Amino acid sequence: MNDARIAALGEFTYGSGQAGEDMLFVTVGTGIGGGLVLDGRLRLGAIGAAGEIGHHTILPDGPPCSCGANGCLETLVSGPALARAGSALMMQGLAPRLSELTQGDPAKVTATLMASAALCGYQAVAAAIESAAKYLGIGIANAVSVTAVRRVVIGGGLSSLGEMLLEPVRRELLRRVRMFPAEFVTIRISALGEKCGALGGVALAAQQFDSNANPEFARTDQALA
Ligand SMILES: [Zn+2]
């Protein structure tokens, strides 16, 4: 498992997934990763890559991605993508608050500083965050349409944006998921925050221990598939 799948296991076992519902976990930080829980199990697939939401195409001719494709979700919404947008606004003179916060150094722009500038009323910065969040919403709506999960949990560094991120995501979900009642899909920020990866490791170790000690009741097989 990679870090995103481990984090999904942690969130499902100890955080927002404790209700046991099917869950899509999306971690948004330097890139986008994900993990998918269906029927009470974290689904890994044959090569362990199930739930890898960051590299599905949102814009066919969009920015080049590290994976070699173009317009992947994580090229449009991630910490670095948002920082690039903020730096561009600063260079255009559209975000004086960002200039103050970074002492005029575009390399110091972060998503957190952009959120601060947006809260101070700088509309161009708020629009950049909303645009990124909208792309995230489109990506999540696509995933929800395919998997029919009832719960989406967002973790990673950009989850600190809170409602600034969630509100456009909810809006896109309601707008684009039309084959079943999207209003029953809950979207929330990770309850575990930075701890979900470590607690996912704990959950995995506990399952392995249980499996070794009681092979006839191998809970690893129950939680992972
Ligand atoms: Zn990609």
Boltz pocket constraint, residues with backbone or C-beta under 6 A from the ligand:
constraints:
  - pocket:
      binder: B
      contacts: [[A, 54], [A, 55], [A, 56], [A, 65], [A, 66], [A, 67], [A, 68], [A, 69], [A, 72]]
      max_distance: 6.0
